[in-house]
Amino acid sequence: MADGAGGDRLDLTGAVDAVERFLLEGTPSLTRDQVLEQSGVDEEVAEELWRWLGFPQADHDDVAFTPLDVASLRQAVELVELGVLTEDRQAALVRTWGRSFARLAEWQTTLLADVALEEGVGDPVARVAELAEEVLPRVEALQAYVWRRHLVSAAGRLLAVDTPGSPAAPLAVVFVDIVGYTSRSKSLDEAGLVGWLEGFESVCTDIAVEHGGRVIKNIGDEVLLVADDPAAAAAAALAMVERGADEDDPFPQVRAGMAYGEVVSRLGDVFGPTVNIAARLTSVARPGTVLVDRGAYEALSGRTDDEAGTEADEDDGVGDPRPGTDDRPYRFRRVRRTSVKGYSRLQPWVLRRAAG
């Protein structure tokens, strides 16, 4: 075991068995064949579920399972029998579980190891095992609570509509991209890059939630967010651009693209032409600007494309007045049509806050 004097990390492999026993509610005592026999699940079905979840396949004689695996396999099959996991839903849903929890588990394991090492007292291997018993039940309960709150939020969005269960609904979609990411990332070490990106993602999430939106995913140097209300999406995009323009703010300079229209929501992600257009607009936006498509322009301004000014003209402040004032919140500048991948002569507008 390294002593850490030269920056080497201590060897914590001795904690694996203790953590495994705690998480799996016992020492592995069953082979794959025994799990299949006790659960009554067909081998082909079980292998398919495990593969979708991202777990490696164990050999027939490997003692790698506990009674918890038996119970969980039964529950998965019960969901299939109840019609929740139909054949066309199984792969996508279970893969989503696997990917999401794999990322979460890696972060939480790293967190436990870091805490044990940072304390610098006693045996770090024993401390990791202790932390697992002390911390993980609380984390598990908190995860269940967060999941329930998100279910409530999703139910409010998806069930309280005219056509619940419809695959498509109008949404405002925004991509926010870091300007100069490649050059900046080359100047940072691994820890610095991770910290910088985490700070960027954290601020974007805070701004999105504050304005009534929600982050769908982070894609390296880019964040994808959506909002039911186009004005909320516009406010969030403008707030991020303004943060990036402040030289005293560590938030990086960004550019954004926004589109509004029908969007297909599936398994926590969004799809469709509206999403594609927002992404394409981001790729052609100048640093520190927000480009919007025709759908967003019309929703925010109350005008149709035919009523807009000529190319490169500055529109008057338009949009619904701010509460209690006669001020219009936005200004638009119609820019030249642009051709991007998949879309010929796409018409964008630069979105700005109205002066005052």
N, C-alpha and C positions, 0 to 999 in steps of 0.2 A: 504493500500500500504506500502510495506517495505521501510525503508529508505536507505537500502544498506550499513549501517554501519558495519554489520556483514558479508558482502559479499553477502547478498541476492540481487537478481535482483529486480528492480522496476517492478510494474505491469503495462504493456503497453496495456492491453486489451481494454482500452478506445480508442485506435487508430484504432481498427479493422474496425469500421463502416466508418470512414473517408477514410481509405485506400481502403476499398471495393467500396465505391461510386466512387472514382477516377478511379480505375482499371476497373470497370464494366460500367463506363460511366453513372452512375446514381444509385439511390437506387433501390434494388430489388423490382419489382412491379408486376411480373408475376408468375403464377403457372406453373407447368409442363404441364398441359393440355392446358393452354393458349399459351405456347411456341409451342407445337405441332400444335395447330390450326393455329397460325399465320405463322408458317414456312411451313406448308403443308407436314410435314415429318411424315411417319408412326411411330407409337409409338415403335414398335419392333426395327426398324432401329435406332431410336434415343437412346433408352436404350442401344443398343449394342455399339454404338459409345461412349457414355458416360462411359460405363463400361470399354471399351478398353483404354480410356484416363485416367482411374484411378479415376474418380470422383464418390463420393457417390451418390446413387440414392435418389432423393427427393420424399417425399410423394406427392400425387396428389394435396393436398390443401396447400402445403408449398409455401409461396411467397419467392422464392429464385432466381429468374431469372430477367434479364433485356433485352431490345431490342437487346443488343449485342449478347446474347445467341441465339436469333432467327436468326440473320444474319449469325452467325458462323455455326449454324446447316444447314442452307440453302447452305452455301458454301461447307460444307463437303459432302452433298448429290450431289452437282453439280460435285464434283470431281469423285464421283462414276459414275454419268451419263456420264461423259467424258471418262470413261474407265481408269482413272488414279488409282483410288482405286477399282481395281477388287476384286472379292470375296476372291481370294487366297492371295491378298496383304493387304486387309483392316486390319485384326487383327494385323499382324506383324508391319506394318507401324504405325498404330495409337497407339499401345502399346509403340512403340519406342518413339514417340512424348511424350506420357504421362510420361514415366519414365524419359526421359531426362529433360523435363521441370519441373517435380516435384523436382528433385534434384537441378536444377538451382534456382527455386523459394525459396526453403528452405535456400539456401546459401544467396540469395539476401535479404530475409527477416531478417535473422540473422545479415547481414551487416548493414541494416538500423537501427535495434535496437541497435547494438553496437555503431554506430556513434552517435545516439541520447544520449545514456547514457554516452559515453566518453566525450561529450561536457560539461556535468555537469552544464549547465546553463538553466534557464527557465523551462518550463514544458516539460518533455521528451515525453509525450503523444502527445502534439501539435507538437513537433518537428518531430516526426516520420511521421505525416501526411504531414508536410511541406516538409520533405525530399522526401517522395513519389512523390509529385508533381514536385519537382525540379530535382530529380535524375532519376526516372524511365523512363520518355520519352527519356532521353539521353541513358540510358541502352538499351531500346527497339531499338532505332536507331542503336546503336553499334552492338547489336545482329544480326540485319538484315544485317549489313555490313559484319560481320564475316561469317554469313551463305553464303552470296554471294561469298565471297572470297574462301570459302571451296568448293562451287559449281564449281567455275572456276578451282580449283585444281583437283577436282574429274573428271570434264569433260576432262581435259588434260590427266588424267591417263586412264579413262575408255572408252572414245570415240575415242581417237587417237590410236587405236589398229587394228589389222587385223580383229578381230571378235568382234566388239562392242556389248555389251549386253551378251557376253559369261559369264556363271557363274563362270568360273575358269580361272586363269591366274597365271603365275609364280611370286612368291614373296619370299623374304627372311623374315623369321619370327624369332623374338628374344623374349625370356622371360628373365627378369632380376629379381632376387629374393634376398631379404635382408637376409644375414646370421645372425643367432642369434636373429631373430625378437621376438620370444616368450619371451626370458629372458629380452631383452631390454624393451619390452612393459610393462612388469610387474613393472618396476622401474619408470615408468612415470605416472603422473596423466592424466586426460582426455585431458586437454588443451595441455600438453606437448606431448602426443601421436599424437594428431591431427597436431600440428606444425611440429613434426618430419616427419610424413608421407607426409605432404604437401610439406616440403622441399625436400624430396626424389623424389616425383612425379614431382616437378618443375624442378629439375636438370635433371632428365631423359628426360623430354619433351624438355628442351633446347638442350641437347646433341643429341637427335634423330633428331630434326629439323636442327640443325647445320650441321649434316652429311647427310642430305637428306632423312631422314626417317620420320615416323609419329607414334605417340602413338595411339594405338587402344583403350586401356582401362587400368585402374589401378585396380588391384584386391588385395586390402589390402596391403600386403607387397611385391607385385609383379607388374611389369609393362610389358605389351605386346606391342611390337612395330613391325612395318613392314617397308620394303623398297623395291623399285623395283630393285635396284642394290645391289647384295650381298656384294660388297665391302663397300657400305655405311652402311649396317647393321653390318658388321664386325667391321668397324671403331667405330661405336656407342657403340657396346658391349664392345670392348676393352677399350674405353675411360671411360666407367662407372666402369669397373673392376679396372682400374688404379686409378680413383678417390677414390674408396673404399679402396685401398691398402695404400693410403697416410694417415699416422697417424695424420697429422696436418689438414686434411680436414674433416669437419663434415659429409660429405657424408658417409653413412654406407658401410661396407664391403658387397660385393654382389658376386653372381655367375650367370652365364648366359648359356643359351642353344640356339643354332641357327640352323635352318633348311632351306633348299631352295627347292622349288618345286611348284607344282600346288596348288593354294589356292582358295577357294570359298569365295568371299566377298559379304556380304549381310547385308544391313541396318547398316552399320558402323562397323560390326564385321567380323571376319574371321574364317573359318572352314576348316576342312579336315585333312588328315593324316600329312601333313607338320606341321600344327599347333600342333597337338598332339605330334609329335616327338620332336619339340622344347621344349615343356613343360616337356616331359619325360627326355630329356637331362639335363634340368635345375635341376631336382630333384636328379640327380646322379653326377652333377658337384661338384668338390671340391671348397671350398671357394676361391675366387679370381681367378677363371679360367673361360674360355669360352670353351664349348664343341660344336662341329659342327657335323652335319650328313654328309652322303656321298654326298648328293646333294650340300651342301654348300662347302664341301671340293673340289669337282670337279670344281665348278664354280669359286672358289677363286684361286685354284692352276693351273687349266688348265690340270690337270692330271685325269685319271680315277682311280677307286679303285684298279684295277689290277696293276697299275703302282706305287701304294703307297708302302712305306716300310713295313717291317714286323712289327708285334705287338711290341709295346714299343720302336720302332726305331724312332729316330729324323730325320725328313726330312730336306733337305736343304731349304734355303729360296726360296720360290716359289711364283708364282703369277705374275701379270703384273707389270713391273717396275714402280716406281714412276716417274712422269713426269720429264724429264731432267736429270735422273740418270739411272744407271744400277742396282740399288738396288732392291731386291725383298722384298715386304712389309711384308710377313708372313712367319712364321715357323709353322709346324704342327708336332704333336706327336701322332701317331696312338696308341690308348690304347686298352685294351682287350674288346672284345665284351661284352655287358651287356644285360640282360633280364629285361625289364620293362613292366609295365601293357600294354597289347595289342601288344607288339613287342618283339619277341624272337631274341636274339643274335643281337641286334642293334649295329652297328659299329660306334663309335665316334672317333673324333680327338680332341686333345687339340689345340686351336688356340692361337698363340702368335705373337707379332710383331717381325719382323726380327731385329737382333741387328744392332745398328748403325743408 
